Amino acid sequence: MKKTVSTVITGLIMSTLFLSACSSGTGGQADASETSEDTITVYTAGPKGLADEMTAKFEEETGIKVEMFQGTTGKILSRLEAEANNPVADVVVLASIPSMEGLKAEDKLQPYESENDASMNKDWSDPEHYYHGYSASALGVAYNTDNVSGLDADWKEFSEDEWKGRVTMPDPTSSGSAVDFLYGLTSTEKDGWDTIQSLMDNDLLVAGANKESLESVITGSKDVVVSAVDYMAYKAKADGEPIDIYYPESGTVISPRAAGILKDAKNKEGAEEFIDFLTSDEAQELVANAYLLPGNEDIPLEDRAALSEIPALPVSWDGAEEKQEDTLDKFTEMMQ
């Protein structure tokens, strides 16, 4: 595993190695000896409800059973590393294109040209078909509607006195999307690091992953999340929580989520059927229902902004895995 990926998951590797050793063959993960032609093993980064729906529909339509492990991108990468000498998974689904690029660079994926690739967003998938961008989230500004009546501030405006101590963001050592945000903002905006420093100087709270940071705003302990994962905010709003989200006018980061077939997959044919299903219209509609952006832009959306409506920064993901190492190192130094 390259240093970049290791850096992102520094706080997770040792504990996950231990947990993997303790839980092998339990908790929904199939042991290697249990894999058969009628079963595939999928390691997937949430959202959990969508993963459960996908699995149920796939099993119903193909008769292939899915053994699933769900976790963050960091936990999944740690698990793959721990199982390097006894690989278990057939398919991996990550919330980070740079991490997928890392697996490809390490020769851990195998290419597959799906029958549905032509209808998917070309910018989110590997041109050599090593991974398939089946969905994406956009990183916006979520705020508590009980404490803030309306909001359209741009990123750097949260360094003003009125926002002192009221803003939080996910910890990039726990959240791959937060690393994507830092990388996207600082690689496309020449004053991007100045913006981040000004937020830190205004008592920015950096703690927990996406769920924890959003929860702090839902409960009102903080008023605003910058680089909030939008689908979580849309779902919380639909559930009646006092929260809303928008995208700053200067632009934000679209963070694609992708799936790939592992090189050591024991059920290659079953894994290919799973990729075909993820990119099918039926599965793409499930993606839209989970408030994510579908890889197929022809799928209609309700109750969330469409990709064409979101001001996006022109982020290039080419070589982003190695560049994100420098990004995370610099952010960590600034926090000290």
Secondary structure, DSSP 8 states (H G I E B T S, - for coil): --HHHHHHTHHHHHHHHHHHHHHTT-TT---GGG--TTEEEEEE---HHHHHHHHHHHHHHH--EEEEEE--HHHHHHHHHHTTTS---SEEEES-HHHHHHHHHTT-EE----TTGGGS-GGGS-TTSSSEEEEEEEEEEEEETTT-S-----GGGGGSGGGTT-EEE--TTT-HHHHHHHHHHHHH-TTHHHHHHHHHHTT-EE-S-HHHHHHHHHTTSSSEEEEEEHHHHHHHHHTT-SEEEE--TT-B-EEEEEEEEETT-S-HHHHHHHHHHHTSHHHHHHHHHTT-EESSTTS---SS--GGGS-B-----TTHHHHHHHHHHHHHHHH-
